[in-house]
Amino acid sequence: DHHLSYMNAGKTNTTDNLLLEVCMAAQFEGKSISGRYPQYVAKYGDLGSTMCTVL
């Protein structure tokens, strides 16, 4: 998110906006996974399942 702060709102185009939205969505999903993962492990243990089940 350090690089996102350098984007100038007056000089962006559609491609820049799409990239920004994708990066922000990925950041949100990462925080969501990292927040839920400890709860998932506490409840189900390490079953060798993928991260998708956490969501």
mmCIF entry with sequence, helices, sheets and N, C-alpha, C, O atoms, coordinates in Angstrom:
data_MODEL
# 
_entry.id   MODEL 
# 
_entity.id                         1 
_entity.type                       polymer 
_entity.pdbx_number_of_molecules   1 
# 
_entity_poly.entity_id                      1 
_entity_poly.type                           'polypeptide(L)' 
_entity_poly.nstd_linkage                   no 
_entity_poly.nstd_monomer                   no 
_entity_poly.pdbx_seq_one_letter_code       DHHLSYMNAGKTNTTDNLLLEVCMAAQFEGKSISGRYPQYVAKYGDLGSTMCTVL 
_entity_poly.pdbx_seq_one_letter_code_can   DHHLSYMNAGKTNTTDNLLLEVCMAAQFEGKSISGRYPQYVAKYGDLGSTMCTVL 
_entity_poly.pdbx_strand_id                 A 
# 
loop_
_entity_poly_seq.entity_id 
_entity_poly_seq.num 
_entity_poly_seq.mon_id 
_entity_poly_seq.hetero 
1 1  ASP n 
1 2  HIS n 
1 3  HIS n 
1 4  LEU n 
1 5  SER n 
1 6  TYR n 
1 7  MET n 
1 8  ASN n 
1 9  ALA n 
1 10 GLY n 
1 11 LYS n 
1 12 THR n 
1 13 ASN n 
1 14 THR n 
1 15 THR n 
1 16 ASP n 
1 17 ASN n 
1 18 LEU n 
1 19 LEU n 
1 20 LEU n 
1 21 GLU n 
1 22 VAL n 
1 23 CYS n 
1 24 MET n 
1 25 ALA n 
1 26 ALA n 
1 27 GLN n 
1 28 PHE n 
1 29 GLU n 
1 30 GLY n 
1 31 LYS n 
1 32 SER n 
1 33 ILE n 
1 34 SER n 
1 35 GLY n 
1 36 ARG n 
1 37 TYR n 
1 38 PRO n 
1 39 GLN n 
1 40 TYR n 
1 41 VAL n 
1 42 ALA n 
1 43 LYS n 
1 44 TYR n 
1 45 GLY n 
1 46 ASP n 
1 47 LEU n 
1 48 GLY n 
1 49 SER n 
1 50 THR n 
1 51 MET n 
1 52 CYS n 
1 53 THR n 
1 54 VAL n 
1 55 LEU n 
# 
_struct_asym.id          A 
_struct_asym.entity_id   1 
# 
loop_
_struct_conf.conf_type_id 
_struct_conf.id 
_struct_conf.pdbx_PDB_helix_id 
_struct_conf.beg_label_comp_id 
_struct_conf.beg_label_asym_id 
_struct_conf.beg_label_seq_id 
_struct_conf.pdbx_beg_PDB_ins_code 
_struct_conf.end_label_comp_id 
_struct_conf.end_label_asym_id 
_struct_conf.end_label_seq_id 
_struct_conf.pdbx_end_PDB_ins_code 
_struct_conf.beg_auth_comp_id 
_struct_conf.beg_auth_asym_id 
_struct_conf.beg_auth_seq_id 
_struct_conf.end_auth_comp_id 
_struct_conf.end_auth_asym_id 
_struct_conf.end_auth_seq_id 
_struct_conf.pdbx_PDB_helix_class 
_struct_conf.details 
_struct_conf.pdbx_PDB_helix_length 
HELX_P HELX_P1 AA1 LEU A 4  ? TYR A 6  ? LEU A 4  TYR A 6  5 ? 3  
HELX_P HELX_P2 AA2 ALA A 9  ? LYS A 11 ? ALA A 9  LYS A 11 5 ? 3  
HELX_P HELX_P3 AA3 THR A 14 ? TYR A 44 ? THR A 14 TYR A 44 1 ? 31 
HELX_P HELX_P4 AA4 MET A 51 ? THR A 53 ? MET A 51 THR A 53 5 ? 3  
# 
_struct_conf_type.id          HELX_P 
_struct_conf_type.criteria    ? 
_struct_conf_type.reference   ? 
# 
loop_
_atom_site.group_PDB 
_atom_site.id 
_atom_site.type_symbol 
_atom_site.label_atom_id 
_atom_site.label_alt_id 
_atom_site.label_comp_id 
_atom_site.label_asym_id 
_atom_site.label_entity_id 
_atom_site.label_seq_id 
_atom_site.pdbx_PDB_ins_code 
_atom_site.Cartn_x 
_atom_site.Cartn_y 
_atom_site.Cartn_z 
_atom_site.occupancy 
_atom_site.B_iso_or_equiv 
_atom_site.pdbx_formal_charge 
_atom_site.auth_seq_id 
_atom_site.auth_comp_id 
_atom_site.auth_asym_id 
_atom_site.auth_atom_id 
_atom_site.pdbx_PDB_model_num 
ATOM 1   N N  . ASP A 1 1  ? 0.805   -1.191  0.000   1.00 0.00 ? 1  ASP A N  1 
ATOM 2   C CA . ASP A 1 1  ? 0.000   0.000   0.000   1.00 0.00 ? 1  ASP A CA 1 
ATOM 3   C C  . ASP A 1 1  ? 0.848   1.254   0.000   1.00 0.00 ? 1  ASP A C  1 
ATOM 4   O O  . ASP A 1 1  ? 0.320   2.358   -0.140  1.00 0.00 ? 1  ASP A O  1 
ATOM 5   N N  . HIS A 1 2  ? 2.139   1.107   0.152   1.00 0.00 ? 2  HIS A N  1 
ATOM 6   C CA . HIS A 1 2  ? 3.051   2.245   0.064   1.00 0.00 ? 2  HIS A CA 1 
ATOM 7   C C  . HIS A 1 2  ? 3.016   2.848   -1.337  1.00 0.00 ? 2  HIS A C  1 
ATOM 8   O O  . HIS A 1 2  ? 2.968   4.070   -1.480  1.00 0.00 ? 2  HIS A O  1 
ATOM 9   N N  . HIS A 1 3  ? 3.040   2.017   -2.365  1.00 0.00 ? 3  HIS A N  1 
ATOM 10  C CA . HIS A 1 3  ? 3.063   2.504   -3.743  1.00 0.00 ? 3  HIS A CA 1 
ATOM 11  C C  . HIS A 1 3  ? 1.720   3.094   -4.168  1.00 0.00 ? 3  HIS A C  1 
ATOM 12  O O  . HIS A 1 3  ? 1.674   3.991   -5.009  1.00 0.00 ? 3  HIS A O  1 
ATOM 13  N N  . LEU A 1 4  ? 0.639   2.599   -3.597  1.00 0.00 ? 4  LEU A N  1 
ATOM 14  C CA . LEU A 1 4  ? -0.677  3.117   -3.957  1.00 0.00 ? 4  LEU A CA 1 
ATOM 15  C C  . LEU A 1 4  ? -0.822  4.577   -3.562  1.00 0.00 ? 4  LEU A C  1 
ATOM 16  O O  . LEU A 1 4  ? -1.570  5.321   -4.194  1.00 0.00 ? 4  LEU A O  1 
ATOM 17  N N  . SER A 1 5  ? -0.124  4.983   -2.539  1.00 0.00 ? 5  SER A N  1 
ATOM 18  C CA . SER A 1 5  ? -0.226  6.363   -2.075  1.00 0.00 ? 5  SER A CA 1 
ATOM 19  C C  . SER A 1 5  ? 0.433   7.345   -3.039  1.00 0.00 ? 5  SER A C  1 
ATOM 20  O O  . SER A 1 5  ? 0.176   8.546   -2.969  1.00 0.00 ? 5  SER A O  1 
ATOM 21  N N  . TYR A 1 6  ? 1.276   6.849   -3.932  1.00 0.00 ? 6  TYR A N  1 
ATOM 22  C CA . TYR A 1 6  ? 1.949   7.728   -4.881  1.00 0.00 ? 6  TYR A CA 1 
ATOM 23  C C  . TYR A 1 6  ? 1.153   7.978   -6.159  1.00 0.00 ? 6  TYR A C  1 
ATOM 24  O O  . TYR A 1 6  ? 1.566   8.785   -6.993  1.00 0.00 ? 6  TYR A O  1 
ATOM 25  N N  . MET A 1 7  ? 0.028   7.303   -6.323  1.00 0.00 ? 7  MET A N  1 
ATOM 26  C CA . MET A 1 7  ? -0.769  7.507   -7.530  1.00 0.00 ? 7  MET A CA 1 
ATOM 27  C C  . MET A 1 7  ? -1.452  8.868   -7.458  1.00 0.00 ? 7  MET A C  1 
ATOM 28  O O  . MET A 1 7  ? -2.141  9.174   -6.485  1.00 0.00 ? 7  MET A O  1 
ATOM 29  N N  . ASN A 1 8  ? -1.262  9.658   -8.465  1.00 0.00 ? 8  ASN A N  1 
ATOM 30  C CA . ASN A 1 8  ? -1.854  10.990  -8.533  1.00 0.00 ? 8  ASN A CA 1 
ATOM 31  C C  . ASN A 1 8  ? -3.239  10.881  -9.148  1.00 0.00 ? 8  ASN A C  1 
ATOM 32  O O  . ASN A 1 8  ? -3.376  10.415  -10.279 1.00 0.00 ? 8  ASN A O  1 
ATOM 33  N N  . ALA A 1 9  ? -4.265  11.302  -8.426  1.00 0.00 ? 9  ALA A N  1 
ATOM 34  C CA . ALA A 1 9  ? -5.641  11.159  -8.888  1.00 0.00 ? 9  ALA A CA 1 
ATOM 35  C C  . ALA A 1 9  ? -5.880  11.921  -10.193 1.00 0.00 ? 9  ALA A C  1 
ATOM 36  O O  . ALA A 1 9  ? -6.733  11.515  -10.983 1.00 0.00 ? 9  ALA A O  1 
ATOM 37  N N  . GLY A 1 10 ? -5.169  12.987  -10.436 1.00 0.00 ? 10 GLY A N  1 
ATOM 38  C CA . GLY A 1 10 ? -5.364  13.758  -11.647 1.00 0.00 ? 10 GLY A CA 1 
ATOM 39  C C  . GLY A 1 10 ? -4.678  13.183  -12.867 1.00 0.00 ? 10 GLY A C  1 
ATOM 40  O O  . GLY A 1 10 ? -4.951  13.615  -13.987 1.00 0.00 ? 10 GLY A O  1 
ATOM 41  N N  . LYS A 1 11 ? -3.795  12.219  -12.675 1.00 0.00 ? 11 LYS A N  1 
ATOM 42  C CA . LYS A 1 11 ? -3.028  11.680  -13.798 1.00 0.00 ? 11 LYS A CA 1 
ATOM 43  C C  . LYS A 1 11 ? -3.242  10.178  -13.988 1.00 0.00 ? 11 LYS A C  1 
ATOM 44  O O  . LYS A 1 11 ? -2.378  9.508   -14.556 1.00 0.00 ? 11 LYS A O  1 
ATOM 45  N N  . THR A 1 12 ? -4.339  9.649   -13.541 1.00 0.00 ? 12 THR A N  1 
ATOM 46  C CA . THR A 1 12 ? -4.583  8.219   -13.712 1.00 0.00 ? 12 THR A CA 1 
ATOM 47  C C  . THR A 1 12 ? -5.497  7.991   -14.903 1.00 0.00 ? 12 THR A C  1 
ATOM 48  O O  . THR A 1 12 ? -6.272  8.866   -15.291 1.00 0.00 ? 12 THR A O  1 
ATOM 49  N N  . ASN A 1 13 ? -5.392  6.802   -15.476 1.00 0.00 ? 13 ASN A N  1 
ATOM 50  C CA . ASN A 1 13 ? -6.290  6.430   -16.554 1.00 0.00 ? 13 ASN A CA 1 
ATOM 51  C C  . ASN A 1 13 ? -7.041  5.164   -16.136 1.00 0.00 ? 13 ASN A C  1 
ATOM 52  O O  . ASN A 1 13 ? -6.892  4.688   -15.011 1.00 0.00 ? 13 ASN A O  1 
ATOM 53  N N  . THR A 1 14 ? -7.833  4.636   -17.037 1.00 0.00 ? 14 THR A N  1 
ATOM 54  C CA . THR A 1 14 ? -8.641  3.465   -16.708 1.00 0.00 ? 14 THR A CA 1 
ATOM 55  C C  . THR A 1 14 ? -7.778  2.282   -16.290 1.00 0.00 ? 14 THR A C  1 
ATOM 56  O O  . THR A 1 14 ? -8.137  1.557   -15.362 1.00 0.00 ? 14 THR A O  1 
ATOM 57  N N  . THR A 1 15 ? -6.661  2.079   -16.949 1.00 0.00 ? 15 THR A N  1 
ATOM 58  C CA . THR A 1 15 ? -5.766  0.968   -16.600 1.00 0.00 ? 15 THR A CA 1 
ATOM 59  C C  . THR A 1 15 ? -5.204  1.155   -15.202 1.00 0.00 ? 15 THR A C  1 
ATOM 60  O O  . THR A 1 15 ? -5.132  0.201   -14.427 1.00 0.00 ? 15 THR A O  1 
ATOM 61  N N  . ASP A 1 16 ? -4.807  2.373   -14.875 1.00 0.00 ? 16 ASP A N  1 
ATOM 62  C CA . ASP A 1 16 ? -4.299  2.658   -13.528 1.00 0.00 ? 16 ASP A CA 1 
ATOM 63  C C  . ASP A 1 16 ? -5.385  2.406   -12.486 1.00 0.00 ? 16 ASP A C  1 
ATOM 64  O O  . ASP A 1 16 ? -5.122  1.836   -11.427 1.00 0.00 ? 16 ASP A O  1 
ATOM 65  N N  . ASN A 1 17 ? -6.590  2.831   -12.791 1.00 0.00 ? 17 ASN A N  1 
ATOM 66  C CA . ASN A 1 17 ? -7.691  2.650   -11.844 1.00 0.00 ? 17 ASN A CA 1 
ATOM 67  C C  . ASN A 1 17 ? -7.990  1.172   -11.626 1.00 0.00 ? 17 ASN A C  1 
ATOM 68  O O  . ASN A 1 17 ? -8.230  0.744   -10.497 1.00 0.00 ? 17 ASN A O  1 
ATOM 69  N N  . LEU A 1 18 ? -7.976  0.395   -12.700 1.00 0.00 ? 18 LEU A N  1 
ATOM 70  C CA . LEU A 1 18 ? -8.213  -1.040  -12.571 1.00 0.00 ? 18 LEU A CA 1 
ATOM 71  C C  . LEU A 1 18 ? -7.124  -1.692  -11.737 1.00 0.00 ? 18 LEU A C  1 
ATOM 72  O O  . LEU A 1 18 ? -7.415  -2.496  -10.851 1.00 0.00 ? 18 LEU A O  1 
ATOM 73  N N  . LEU A 1 19 ? -5.880  -1.356  -12.012 1.00 0.00 ? 19 LEU A N  1 
ATOM 74  C CA . LEU A 1 19 ? -4.761  -1.901  -11.240 1.00 0.00 ? 19 LEU A CA 1 
ATOM 75  C C  . LEU A 1 19 ? -4.901  -1.538  -9.767  1.00 0.00 ? 19 LEU A C  1 
ATOM 76  O O  . LEU A 1 19 ? -4.692  -2.382  -8.895  1.00 0.00 ? 19 LEU A O  1 
ATOM 77  N N  . LEU A 1 20 ? -5.247  -0.308  -9.493  1.00 0.00 ? 20 LEU A N  1 
ATOM 78  C CA . LEU A 1 20 ? -5.431  0.137   -8.114  1.00 0.00 ? 20 LEU A CA 1 
ATOM 79  C C  . LEU A 1 20 ? -6.539  -0.658  -7.436  1.00 0.00 ? 20 LEU A C  1 
ATOM 80  O O  . LEU A 1 20 ? -6.374  -1.091  -6.295  1.00 0.00 ? 20 LEU A O  1 
ATOM 81  N N  . GLU A 1 21 ? -7.654  -0.855  -8.111  1.00 0.00 ? 21 GLU A N  1 
ATOM 82  C CA . GLU A 1 21 ? -8.774  -1.595  -7.523  1.00 0.00 ? 21 GLU A CA 1 
ATOM 83  C C  . GLU A 1 21 ? -8.400  -3.057  -7.271  1.00 0.00 ? 21 GLU A C  1 
ATOM 84  O O  . GLU A 1 21 ? -8.776  -3.622  -6.244  1.00 0.00 ? 21 GLU A O  1 
ATOM 85  N N  . VAL A 1 22 ? -7.671  -3.664  -8.188  1.00 0.00 ? 22 VAL A N  1 
ATOM 86  C CA . VAL A 1 22 ? -7.241  -5.050  -8.007  1.00 0.00 ? 22 VAL A CA 1 
ATOM 87  C C  . VAL A 1 22 ? -6.276  -5.160  -6.823  1.00 0.00 ? 22 VAL A C  1 
ATOM 88  O O  . VAL A 1 22 ? -6.386  -6.081  -6.014  1.00 0.00 ? 22 VAL A O  1 
ATOM 89  N N  . CYS A 1 23 ? -5.347  -4.235  -6.726  1.00 0.00 ? 23 CYS A N  1 
ATOM 90  C CA . CYS A 1 23 ? -4.394  -4.245  -5.608  1.00 0.00 ? 23 CYS A CA 1 
ATOM 91  C C  . CYS A 1 23 ? -5.094  -4.036  -4.273  1.00 0.00 ? 23 CYS A C  1 
ATOM 92  O O  . CYS A 1 23 ? -4.762  -4.692  -3.286  1.00 0.00 ? 23 CYS A O  1 
ATOM 93  N N  . MET A 1 24 ? -6.050  -3.135  -4.240  1.00 0.00 ? 24 MET A N  1 
ATOM 94  C CA . MET A 1 24 ? -6.768  -2.881  -2.988  1.00 0.00 ? 24 MET A CA 1 
ATOM 95  C C  . MET A 1 24 ? -7.625  -4.081  -2.604  1.00 0.00 ? 24 MET A C  1 
ATOM 96  O O  . MET A 1 24 ? -7.734  -4.407  -1.421  1.00 0.00 ? 24 MET A O  1 
ATOM 97  N N  . ALA A 1 25 ? -8.235  -4.745  -3.588  1.00 0.00 ? 25 ALA A N  1 
ATOM 98  C CA . ALA A 1 25 ? -9.019  -5.946  -3.304  1.00 0.00 ? 25 ALA A CA 1 
ATOM 99  C C  . ALA A 1 25 ? -8.119  -7.058  -2.770  1.00 0.00 ? 25 ALA A C  1 
ATOM 100 O O  . ALA A 1 25 ? -8.490  -7.758  -1.827  1.00 0.00 ? 25 ALA A O  1 
ATOM 101 N N  . ALA A 1 26 ? -6.948  -7.223  -3.365  1.00 0.00 ? 26 ALA A N  1 
ATOM 102 C CA . ALA A 1 26 ? -5.999  -8.247  -2.901  1.00 0.00 ? 26 ALA A CA 1 
ATOM 103 C C  . ALA A 1 26 ? -5.543  -7.950  -1.474  1.00 0.00 ? 26 ALA A C  1 
ATOM 104 O O  . ALA A 1 26 ? -5.406  -8.862  -0.659  1.00 0.00 ? 26 ALA A O  1 
ATOM 105 N N  . GLN A 1 27 ? -5.313  -6.689  -1.180  1.00 0.00 ? 27 GLN A N  1 
ATOM 106 C CA . GLN A 1 27 ? -4.904  -6.304  0.172   1.00 0.00 ? 27 GLN A CA 1 
ATOM 107 C C  . GLN A 1 27 ? -6.016  -6.630  1.174   1.00 0.00 ? 27 GLN A C  1 
ATOM 108 O O  . GLN A 1 27 ? -5.746  -7.153  2.255   1.00 0.00 ? 27 GLN A O  1 
ATOM 109 N N  . PHE A 1 28 ? -7.258  -6.324  0.816   1.00 0.00 ? 28 PHE A N  1 
ATOM 110 C CA . PHE A 1 28 ? -8.398  -6.605  1.687   1.00 0.00 ? 28 PHE A CA 1 
ATOM 111 C C  . PHE A 1 28 ? -8.537  -8.111  1.922   1.00 0.00 ? 28 PHE A C  1 
ATOM 112 O O  . PHE A 1 28 ? -8.743  -8.546  3.054   1.00 0.00 ? 28 PHE A O  1 
ATOM 113 N N  . GLU A 1 29 ? -8.425  -8.904  0.855   1.00 0.00 ? 29 GLU A N  1 
ATOM 114 C CA . GLU A 1 29 ? -8.539  -10.354 0.980   1.00 0.00 ? 29 GLU A CA 1 
ATOM 115 C C  . GLU A 1 29 ? -7.412  -10.925 1.834   1.00 0.00 ? 29 GLU A C  1 
ATOM 116 O O  . GLU A 1 29 ? -7.632  -11.835 2.634   1.00 0.00 ? 29 GLU A O  1 
ATOM 117 N N  . GLY A 1 30 ? -6.218  -10.394 1.665   1.00 0.00 ? 30 GLY A N  1 
ATOM 118 C CA . GLY A 1 30 ? -5.093  -10.860 2.484   1.00 0.00 ? 30 GLY A CA 1 
ATOM 119 C C  . GLY A 1 30 ? -5.323  -10.612 3.966   1.00 0.00 ? 30 GLY A C  1 
ATOM 120 O O  . GLY A 1 30 ? -5.040  -11.472 4.799   1.00 0.00 ? 30 GLY A O  1 
ATOM 121 N N  . LYS A 1 31 ? -5.831  -9.446  4.286   1.00 0.00 ? 31 LYS A N  1 
ATOM 122 C CA . LYS A 1 31 ? -6.134  -9.137  5.689   1.00 0.00 ? 31 LYS A CA 1 
ATOM 123 C C  . LYS A 1 31 ? -7.252  -10.027 6.208   1.00 0.00 ? 31 LYS A C  1 
ATOM 124 O O  . LYS A 1 31 ? -7.227  -10.455 7.362   1.00 0.00 ? 31 LYS A O  1 
ATOM 125 N N  . SER A 1 32 ? -8.233  -10.307 5.355   1.00 0.00 ? 32 SER A N  1 
ATOM 126 C CA . SER A 1 32 ? -9.340  -11.172 5.741   1.00 0.00 ? 32 SER A CA 1 
ATOM 127 C C  . SER A 1 32 ? -8.849  -12.581 6.053   1.00 0.00 ? 32 SER A C  1 
ATOM 128 O O  . SER A 1 32 ? -9.241  -13.170 7.060   1.00 0.00 ? 32 SER A O  1 
ATOM 129 N N  . ILE A 1 33 ? -7.993  -13.120 5.192   1.00 0.00 ? 33 ILE A N  1 
ATOM 130 C CA . ILE A 1 33 ? -7.459  -14.470 5.396   1.00 0.00 ? 33 ILE A CA 1 
ATOM 131 C C  . ILE A 1 33 ? -6.596  -14.529 6.645   1.00 0.00 ? 33 ILE A C  1 
ATOM 132 O O  . ILE A 1 33 ? -6.737  -15.444 7.457   1.00 0.00 ? 33 ILE A O  1 
ATOM 133 N N  . SER A 1 34 ? -5.708  -13.565 6.803   1.00 0.00 ? 34 SER A N  1 
ATOM 134 C CA . SER A 1 34 ? -4.805  -13.614 7.954   1.00 0.00 ? 34 SER A CA 1 
ATOM 135 C C  . SER A 1 34 ? -5.561  -13.439 9.267   1.00 0.00 ? 34 SER A C  1 
ATOM 136 O O  . SER A 1 34 ? -5.118  -13.932 10.304  1.00 0.00 ? 34 SER A O  1 
ATOM 137 N N  . GLY A 1 35 ? -6.685  -12.753 9.233   1.00 0.00 ? 35 GLY A N  1 
ATOM 138 C CA . GLY A 1 35 ? -7.491  -12.590 10.438  1.00 0.00 ? 35 GLY A CA 1 
ATOM 139 C C  . GLY A 1 35 ? -8.280  -13.823 10.799  1.00 0.00 ? 35 GLY A C  1 
ATOM 140 O O  . GLY A 1 35 ? -8.494  -14.102 11.978  1.00 0.00 ? 35 GLY A O  1 
ATOM 141 N N  . ARG A 1 36 ? -8.715  -14.565 9.801   1.00 0.00 ? 36 ARG A N  1 
ATOM 142 C CA . ARG A 1 36 ? -9.548  -15.754 10.035  1.00 0.00 ? 36 ARG A CA 1 
ATOM 143 C C  . ARG A 1 36 ? -8.741  -17.034 10.199  1.00 0.00 ? 36 ARG A C  1 
ATOM 144 O O  . ARG A 1 36 ? -9.233  -18.005 10.774  1.00 0.00 ? 36 ARG A O  1 
ATOM 145 N N  . TYR A 1 37 ? -7.534  -17.047 9.713   1.00 0.00 ? 37 TYR A N  1 
ATOM 146 C CA . TYR A 1 37 ? -6.746  -18.283 9.729   1.00 0.00 ? 37 TYR A CA 1 
ATOM 147 C C  . TYR A 1 37 ? -6.493  -18.816 11.143  1.00 0.00 ? 37 TYR A C  1 
ATOM 148 O O  . TYR A 1 37 ? -6.662  -20.016 11.360  1.00 0.00 ? 37 TYR A O  1 
ATOM 149 N N  . PRO A 1 38 ? -6.099  -17.993 12.105  1.00 0.00 ? 38 PRO A N  1 
ATOM 150 C CA . PRO A 1 38 ? -5.881  -18.536 13.458  1.00 0.00 ? 38 PRO A CA 1 
ATOM 151 C C  . PRO A 1 38 ? -7.153  -19.172 14.042  1.00 0.00 ? 38 PRO A C  1 
ATOM 152 O O  . PRO A 1 38 ? -7.075  -20.188 14.733  1.00 0.00 ? 38 PRO A O  1 
ATOM 153 N N  . GLN A 1 39 ? -8.302  -18.585 13.772  1.00 0.00 ? 39 GLN A N  1 
ATOM 154 C CA . GLN A 1 39 ? -9.571  -19.151 14.256  1.00 0.00 ? 39 GLN A CA 1 
ATOM 155 C C  . GLN A 1 39 ? -9.836  -20.503 13.586  1.00 0.00 ? 39 GLN A C  1 
ATOM 156 O O  . GLN A 1 39 ? -10.288 -21.450 14.230  1.00 0.00 ? 39 GLN A O  1 
ATOM 157 N N  . TYR A 1 40 ? -9.548  -20.574 12.293  1.00 0.00 ? 40 TYR A N  1 
ATOM 158 C CA . TYR A 1 40 ? -9.744  -21.809 11.538  1.00 0.00 ? 40 TYR A CA 1 
ATOM 159 C C  . TYR A 1 40 ? -8.855  -22.920 12.078  1.00 0.00 ? 40 TYR A C  1 
ATOM 160 O O  . TYR A 1 40 ? -9.314  -24.044 12.280  1.00 0.00 ? 40 TYR A O  1 
ATOM 161 N N  . VAL A 1 41 ? -7.594  -22.609 12.311  1.00 0.00 ? 41 VAL A N  1 
ATOM 162 C CA . VAL A 1 41 ? -6.657  -23.616 12.827  1.00 0.00 ? 41 VAL A CA 1 
ATOM 163 C C  . VAL A 1 41 ? -7.065  -24.059 14.228  1.00 0.00 ? 41 VAL A C  1 
ATOM 164 O O  . VAL A 1 41 ? -6.962  -25.240 14.561  1.00 0.00 ? 41 VAL A O  1 
ATOM 165 N N  . ALA A 1 42 ? -7.527  -23.116 15.051  1.00 0.00 ? 42 ALA A N  1 
ATOM 166 C CA . ALA A 1 42 ? -7.947  -23.472 16.403  1.00 0.00 ? 42 ALA A CA 1 
ATOM 167 C C  . ALA A 1 42 ? -9.147  -24.417 16.381  1.00 0.00 ? 42 ALA A C  1 
ATOM 168 O O  . ALA A 1 42 ? -9.253  -25.316 17.215  1.00 0.00 ? 42 ALA A O  1 
ATOM 169 N N  . LYS A 1 43 ? -10.036 -24.210 15.433  1.00 0.00 ? 43 LYS A N  1 
ATOM 170 C CA . LYS A 1 43 ? -11.249 -25.026 15.367  1.00 0.00 ? 43 LYS A CA 1 
ATOM 171 C C  . LYS A 1 43 ? -11.022 -26.376 14.684  1.00 0.00 ? 43 LYS A C  1 
ATOM 172 O O  . LYS A 1 43 ? -11.505 -27.403 15.161  1.00 0.00 ? 43 LYS A O  1 
ATOM 173 N N  . TYR A 1 44 ? -10.286 -26.378 13.565  1.00 0.00 ? 44 TYR A N  1 
ATOM 174 C CA . TYR A 1 44 ? -10.139 -27.586 12.763  1.00 0.00 ? 44 TYR A CA 1 
ATOM 175 C C  . TYR A 1 44 ? -8.752  -28.219 12.827  1.00 0.00 ? 44 TYR A C  1 
ATOM 176 O O  . TYR A 1 44 ? -8.567  -29.343 12.359  1.00 0.00 ? 44 TYR A O  1 
ATOM 177 N N  . GLY A 1 45 ? -7.796  -27.529 13.387  1.00 0.00 ? 45 GLY A N  1 
ATOM 178 C CA . GLY A 1 45 ? -6.442  -28.064 13.414  1.00 0.00 ? 45 GLY A CA 1 
ATOM 179 C C  . GLY A 1 45 ? -5.794  -27.948 12.044  1.00 0.00 ? 45 GLY A C  1 
ATOM 180 O O  . GLY A 1 45 ? -6.351  -27.341 11.130  1.00 0.00 ? 45 GLY A O  1 
ATOM 181 N N  . ASP A 1 46 ? -4.643  -28.522 11.915  1.00 0.00 ? 46 ASP A N  1 
ATOM 182 C CA . ASP A 1 46 ? -3.930  -28.480 10.641  1.00 0.00 ? 46 ASP A CA 1 
ATOM 183 C C  . ASP A 1 46 ? -4.277  -29.734 9.852   1.00 0.00 ? 46 ASP A C  1 
ATOM 184 O O  . ASP A 1 46 ? -3.596  -30.754 9.955   1.00 0.00 ? 46 ASP A O  1 
ATOM 185 N N  . LEU A 1 47 ? -5.341  -29.645 9.066   1.00 0.00 ? 47 LEU A N  1 
ATOM 186 C CA . LEU A 1 47 ? -5.813  -30.806 8.311   1.00 0.00 ? 47 LEU A CA 1 
ATOM 187 C C  . LEU A 1 47 ? -5.173  -30.900 6.937   1.00 0.00 ? 47 LEU A C  1 
ATOM 188 O O  . LEU A 1 47 ? -5.485  -31.812 6.171   1.00 0.00 ? 47 LEU A O  1 
ATOM 189 N N  . GLY A 1 48 ? -4.285  -29.973 6.613   1.00 0.00 ? 48 GLY A N  1 
ATOM 190 C CA . GLY A 1 48 ? -3.651  -29.997 5.309   1.00 0.00 ? 48 GLY A CA 1 
ATOM 191 C C  . GLY A 1 48 ? -4.544  -29.439 4.213   1.00 0.00 ? 48 GLY A C  1 
ATOM 192 O O  . GLY A 1 48 ? -4.261  -29.612 3.027   1.00 0.00 ? 48 GLY A O  1 
ATOM 193 N N  . SER A 1 49 ? -5.624  -28.767 4.608   1.00 0.00 ? 49 SER A N  1 
ATOM 194 C CA . SER A 1 49 ? -6.531  -28.205 3.617   1.00 0.00 ? 49 SER A CA 1 
ATOM 195 C C  . SER A 1 49 ? -5.978  -26.887 3.090   1.00 0.00 ? 49 SER A C  1 
ATOM 196 O O  . SER A 1 49 ? -5.035  -26.331 3.652   1.00 0.00 ? 49 SER A O  1 
ATOM 197 N N  . THR A 1 50 ? -6.550  -26.410 2.047   1.00 0.00 ? 50 THR A N  1 
ATOM 198 C CA . THR A 1 50 ? -6.082  -25.175 1.431   1.00 0.00 ? 50 THR A CA 1 
ATOM 199 C C  . THR A 1 50 ? -6.662  -23.955 2.129   1.00 0.00 ? 50 THR A C  1 
ATOM 200 O O  . THR A 1 50 ? -7.602  -24.058 2.917   1.00 0.00 ? 50 THR A O  1 
ATOM 201 N N  . MET A 1 51 ? -6.094  -22.823 1.831   1.00 0.00 ? 51 MET A N  1 
ATOM 202 C CA . MET A 1 51 ? -6.565  -21.567 2.414   1.00 0.00 ? 51 MET A CA 1 
ATOM 203 C C  . MET A 1 51 ? -7.976  -21.221 1.960   1.00 0.00 ? 51 MET A C  1 
ATOM 204 O O  . MET A 1 51 ? -8.666  -20.466 2.645   1.00 0.00 ? 51 MET A O  1 
ATOM 205 N N  . CYS A 1 52 ? -8.423  -21.750 0.830   1.00 0.00 ? 52 CYS A N  1 
ATOM 206 C CA . CYS A 1 52 ? -9.754  -21.422 0.316   1.00 0.00 ? 52 CYS A CA 1 
ATOM 207 C C  . CYS A 1 52 ? -10.839 -21.810 1.306   1.00 0.00 ? 52 CYS A C  1 
ATOM 208 O O  . CYS A 1 52 ? -11.874 -21.147 1.373   1.00 0.00 ? 52 CYS A O  1 
ATOM 209 N N  . THR A 1 53 ? -10.627 -22.863 2.072   1.00 0.00 ? 53 THR A N  1 
ATOM 210 C CA . THR A 1 53 ? -11.638 -23.261 3.049   1.00 0.00 ? 53 THR A CA 1 
ATOM 211 C C  . THR A 1 53 ? -11.751 -22.273 4.188   1.00 0.00 ? 53 THR A C  1 
ATOM 212 O O  . THR A 1 53 ? -12.784 -22.227 4.855   1.00 0.00 ? 53 THR A O  1 
ATOM 213 N N  . VAL A 1 54 ? -10.740 -21.498 4.426   1.00 0.00 ? 54 VAL A N  1 
ATOM 214 C CA . VAL A 1 54 ? -10.796 -20.489 5.487   1.00 0.00 ? 54 VAL A CA 1 
ATOM 215 C C  . VAL A 1 54 ? -11.831 -19.436 5.140   1.00 0.00 ? 54 VAL A C  1 
ATOM 216 O O  . VAL A 1 54 ? -12.564 -18.964 6.009   1.00 0.00 ? 54 VAL A O  1 
ATOM 217 N N  . LEU A 1 55 ? -11.887 -19.074 3.877   1.00 0.00 ? 55 LEU A N  1 
ATOM 218 C CA . LEU A 1 55 ? -12.836 -18.055 3.446   1.00 0.00 ? 55 LEU A CA 1 
ATOM 219 C C  . LEU A 1 55 ? -14.234 -18.584 3.500   1.00 0.00 ? 55 LEU A C  1 
ATOM 220 O O  . LEU A 1 55 ? -15.179 -17.866 3.172   1.00 0.00 ? 55 LEU A O  1 
# 
